[in-house]
Amino acid sequence: MITIKKIICPVDFSGLSRKAMQYANEFARLSDAKVFLVGVVENDPTMNYSHGLEKESSDEEQKLASLIEEEQMAGVVADFAIYEGFPEECILDYAKRQEADIIIMGSHGRKGLKRMILGSVAEHIVRRAPCPVLVVKENEHEFID
């Protein structure tokens, strides 16, 4: 028997992260689990952090709170966290602190030079996660309605 009680779902408000949330919600419903959404405001070394990061973080928190309210109205109980930093490090830290049973996240599928330079957040998570990771892709076989 598989026991899933804590699901981490990183969100960036893209269509793909919303798709990953659908998967997280279905897993939560099937196993009576709790979904923890995590958003990350990336550190940008070229940005003036004195005002910009605070505003961006506040905007992200408001968007995430609205998203959670939508999800709670759909019958899914969710908690959330907003991090500032590098997405892969923040997501891994949150998963460890929450003692996650699974991470369900989207992968944008970067290719070529962009992937070499930026890497893949999903790939970093899969390699270093303290739990199983389900990666949702844009064009894949769907197994939820």
TORDO-373602 format. One line per 2 residues: number of its first residue (from 0); their letters; for each residue x, y, z of N, C-alpha, C. Coordinates in pm, whole numbers, plus 50000, padded with zeros to 5 digits. Layout:
BEGIN
NUM	A	X:Y:Z:X:Y:Z:X:Y:Z; ...
# end
This chain:
BEGIN
0	MI	50085:49882:50000:50000:50000:50000:50089:50125:50000; 50054:50221:49917:50129:50346:49911:50062:50446:50004
2	TI	50143:50508:50089:50092:50610:50179:50151:50743:50141; 50066:50833:50097:50108:50969:50064:50027:51063:50152
4	KK	50096:51141:50233:50029:51236:50321:50067:51380:50291; 50190:51401:50240:50236:51537:50212:50289:51545:50070
6	II	50225:51631:49991:50263:51650:49852:50314:51793:49834; 50435:51806:49783:50489:51938:49751:50465:51964:49603
8	CP	50413:52082:49572:50389:52119:49432:50441:52260:49409; 50557:52272:49343:50608:52405:49310:50520:52471:49204
10	VD	50495:52602:49220:50413:52673:49123:50485:52800:49075; 50469:52826:48946:50522:52950:48889:50415:53020:48807
12	FS	50291:52979:48823:50174:53039:48761:50167:53017:48611; 50250:52928:48560:50242:52891:48418:50133:52787:48402
14	GL	50094:52764:48278:49995:52660:48250:50045:52524:48294; 50174:52502:48279:50232:52373:48317:50231:52352:48468
16	SR	50255:52457:48546:50249:52437:48691:50105:52416:48737; 50011:52477:48666:49870:52450:48698:49833:52305:48665
18	KA	49891:52254:48558:49869:52114:48522:49927:52023:48630; 50045:52056:48681:50106:51978:48790:50017:51983:48914
20	MQ	49954:52099:48938:49863:52111:49051:49744:52019:49036; 49696:52001:48913:49584:51908:48892:49625:51767:48935
22	YA	49746:51728:48898:49796:51596:48939:49808:51590:49091; 49864:51694:49151:49880:51696:49297:49744:51686:49365
24	NE	49646:51759:49313:49512:51756:49372:49450:51617:49363; 49467:51551:49248:49412:51416:49232:49480:51317:49328
26	FA	49611:51324:49337:49682:51237:49431:49634:51266:49573; 49614:51392:49606:49567:51429:49740:49429:51372:49768
28	RL	49340:51382:49671:49205:51329:49689:49206:51177:49706; 49290:51110:49627:49296:50964:49633:49356:50912:49764
30	SD	49448:50988:49820:49519:50937:49939:49493:51019:50065; 49398:51112:50058:49368:51199:50172:49494:51271:50219
32	AK	49570:51320:50123:49696:51390:50153:49673:51540:50158; 49776:51610:50200:49775:51756:50204:49873:51807:50100
34	VF	49831:51909:50025:49916:51968:49921:49981:52095:49976; 50110:52103:49960:50187:52221:50000:50240:52287:49873
36	LV	50192:52407:49844:50239:52479:49726:50358:52565:49765; 50456:52570:49677:50574:52652:49704:50605:52737:49581
38	GV	50618:52866:49604:50656:52960:49499:50792:53017:49531; 50867:53048:49427:51002:53102:49447:51020:53229:49366
40	VE	51062:53334:49434:51102:53457:49367:51252:53444:49348; 51294:53433:49222:51435:53408:49193:51521:53530:49226
42	ND	51640:53501:49282:51738:53606:49302:51794:53647:49167; 51797:53775:49141:51855:53827:49018:51965:53924:49058
44	PT	52092:53889:49032:52202:53973:49077:52201:54113:49015; 52126:54133:48906:52123:54265:48843:52012:54353:48902
46	MN	51931:54296:48989:51816:54370:49043:51854:54447:49168; 51797:54565:49185:51814:54642:49308:51717:54586:49411
48	YS	51769:54516:49510:51683:54445:49605:51623:54534:49711; 51663:54658:49718:51613:54742:49826:51461:54756:49821
50	HG	51403:54761:49701:51257:54773:49691:51197:54665:49602; 51268:54629:49496:51213:54540:49395:51177:54402:49445
52	LE	51264:54339:49523:51239:54202:49568:51123:54197:49665; 51114:54297:49753:51003:54299:49848:50870:54307:49774
54	KE	50863:54395:49673:50740:54409:49596:50710:54281:49519; 50813:54224:49454:50792:54101:49377:50749:53988:49469
56	SS	50810:53978:49586:50773:53874:49681:50629:53893:49727; 50591:54017:49754:50455:54046:49796:50355:54012:49685
58	DE	50390:54046:49560:50303:54012:49447:50289:53861:49433; 50400:53789:49445:50397:53642:49436:50310:53585:49546
60	EQ	50325:53638:49667:50246:53587:49779:50097:53610:49756; 50061:53727:49702:49920:53755:49674:49867:53661:49566
62	KL	49946:53638:49459:49903:53548:49352:49887:53406:49406; 49982:53363:49491:49976:53229:49546:49857:53215:49641
64	AS	49833:53317:49722:49718:53313:49813:49587:53302:49735; 49577:53374:49623:49457:53365:49539:49441:53226:49480
66	LI	49554:53171:49436:49553:53037:49378:49509:52934:49482; 49558:52948:49603:49521:52856:49711:49373:52869:49743
68	EE	49323:52991:49744:49181:53012:49769:49097:52940:49663; 49138:52950:49537:49069:52877:49430:49071:52727:49457
70	EQ	49187:52676:49495:49201:52533:49519:49121:52489:49640; 49119:52570:49744:49041:52534:49862:48893:52531:49829
72	MA	48850:52620:49741:48710:52619:49698:48680:52492:49620; 48783:52434:49557:48765:52309:49482:48773:52188:49575
74	GV	48789:52211:49704:48788:52102:49800:48926:52047:49836; 49031:52117:49798:49166:52071:49830:49224:52162:49937
76	VA	49267:52102:50046:49330:52179:50153:49477:52199:50115; 49524:52324:50120:49662:52351:50080:49726:52453:50173
78	DF	49852:52434:50200:49935:52534:50266:50035:52583:50163; 50104:52692:50194:50198:52743:50096:50316:52813:50163
80	AI	50420:52832:50083:50537:52907:50126:50591:52983:50006; 50646:53101:50034:50714:53180:49932:50860:53189:49974
82	YE	50947:53152:49883:51090:53160:49907:51150:53267:49817; 51265:53317:49856:51347:53403:49771:51479:53331:49753
84	GF	51518:53306:49629:51644:53237:49605:51642:53160:49475; 51721:53054:49472:51727:52969:49355:51619:52862:49367
86	PE	51536:52846:49265:51420:52756:49275:51454:52615:49324; 51556:52552:49265:51585:52413:49303:51624:52402:49450
88	EC	51703:52497:49500:51745:52492:49641:51626:52515:49733; 51542:52611:49698:51426:52643:49781:51325:52528:49785
90	IL	51300:52469:49671:51205:52358:49664:51256:52239:49745; 51383:52206:49729:51443:52095:49804:51439:52122:49955
92	DY	51470:52244:49994:51467:52279:50136:51326:52264:50192; 51227:52312:50118:51089:52303:50164:51044:52157:50174
94	AK	51079:52077:50075:51042:51935:50077:51103:51864:50197; 51227:51896:50228:51293:51834:50344:51229:51880:50474
96	RQ	51204:52009:50486:51144:52060:50610:51003:52006:50632; 50928:51985:50525:50792:51933:50537:50787:51780:50544
98	EA	50903:51717:50526:50910:51570:50521:50811:51517:50417; 50825:51570:50295:50735:51537:50184:50741:51390:50147
100	DI	50627:51337:50106:50620:51200:50055:50643:51196:49905; 50608:51306:49835:50627:51314:49691:50628:51462:49650
102	II	50702:51489:49544:50701:51621:49482:50639:51603:49344; 50541:51685:49312:50478:51681:49180:50499:51818:49117
104	MG	50572:51819:49005:50607:51947:48945:50610:51940:48794; 50600:52055:48731:50608:52063:48586:50752:52077:48541
106	SH	50775:52042:48415:50905:52062:48352:50882:52132:48219; 50946:52244:48201:50928:52323:48080:51001:52265:47961
108	GR	51090:52171:47984:51156:52103:47874:51245:52191:47790; 51328:52273:47855:51424:52354:47780:51518:52265:47702
110	KG	51561:52314:47587:51652:52236:47504:51771:52322:47461; 51875:52255:47417:51990:52322:47358:52066:52410:47454
112	LK	52111:52524:47402:52198:52614:47477:52129:52667:47603; 52002:52698:47592:51928:52751:47707:51932:52652:47824
114	RM	51916:52522:47793:51919:52420:47897:52061:52407:47955; 52160:52414:47866:52298:52401:47913:52335:52515:48007
116	IL	52290:52635:47974:52323:52751:48056:52240:52753:48184; 52110:52736:48170:52020:52748:48284:52002:52618:48361
118	GS	52023:52506:48293:51996:52378:48357:51847:52356:48367; 51809:52250:48430:51669:52218:48447:51638:52209:48596
120	VA	51546:52292:48641:51507:52287:48782:51455:52148:48815; 51369:52094:48727:51313:51961:48752:51424:51855:48761
122	EH	51522:51865:48674:51633:51768:48676:51709:51775:48808; 51736:51897:48855:51805:51912:48984:51722:51852:49097
124	IV	51592:51875:49092:51503:51823:49197:51503:51671:49194; 51488:51612:49075:51484:51466:49063:51612:51405:49120
126	RR	51725:51463:49090:51854:51408:49135:51876:51419:49285; 51821:51523:49348:51857:51549:49488:51740:51541:49586
128	AP	51622:51511:49538:51504:51512:49625:51511:51404:49733; 51454:51433:49850:51449:51336:49958:51333:51238:49945
130	CP	51260:51246:49833:51141:51164:49812:51121:51145:49662; 51026:51060:49621:50997:51045:49478:50948:51176:49417
132	VL	50972:51191:49286:50930:51311:49214:50852:51268:49090; 50735:51326:49071:50657:51306:48950:50671:51433:48867
134	VV	50728:51420:48748:50749:51535:48660:50640:51534:48553; 50563:51642:48549:50455:51658:48453:50509:51739:48336
136	KE	50488:51685:48216:50537:51754:48096:50420:51809:48017; 50453:51901:47928:50348:51968:47852:50274:51874:47757
138	NE	50346:51801:47677:50284:51714:47577:50309:51569:47614; 50224:51516:47699:50241:51380:47746:50107:51309:47747
140	HE	50114:51181:47768:49993:51100:47787:49928:51142:47920; 49804:51182:47914:49733:51223:48035:49670:51103:48103
142	FI	49678:51097:48235:49608:50989:48304:49511:51043:48409; 49483:51175:48402:49375:51232:48484:49280:51305:48390
144	D	49155:51317:48434:49055:51389:48354:49044:51531:48402
# end
